[in-house]
């Protein structure tokens, strides 16, 4: 038996000990996670779920939240376009999720850190401006 309950299971519920790491885990969970109850105890499995989007205020820790979201449902890639016979290559971040709530959370967090973004498809966010990519590089690739 564990000696301390999880923050949200405590009576009364308490804040997590490390809110930054909690925000990162929440990002992973929102992107690809779910809670599974086994015979002995609940287990967090990170793949495909979007429950509990309001557990943390993203305004306080948008960077670790974005890191978790992009690590679970995003990528950094090199985009290649041809204009007037010239080939241009530039890095960009993409985040894809079928949940409009999770896309909104990602967009709101990107706004909070000052990153320019847009929807490049119905279920996908693109961050392509050089200064915004550099900003995301400064904390998403951190871990």
Number of C-alpha atoms within 10 A of each C-alpha: 5 5 5 8 12 13 13 12 10 11 8 7 11 12 12 14 10 8 15 16 15 19 26 22 20 27 30 27 25 28 28 20 20 18 14 11 10 8 6 6 8 10 11 11 14 17 16 16 16 19 13 10 15 9 11 16 12 21 13 14 19 23 23 25 30 29 24 26 30 24 20 23 19 20 15 20 12 13 12 10 11 9 7 5 7 7 9 11 10 13 15 20 21 19 24 23 22 12 14 12 13 20 21 12 21 23 20 17 21 20 14 15 16 13 20 17 18 12 15 13 9 11 14 17 21 21 22 22 16 14 13 19 21 14 15 24 15 11 13 19 11 9 7
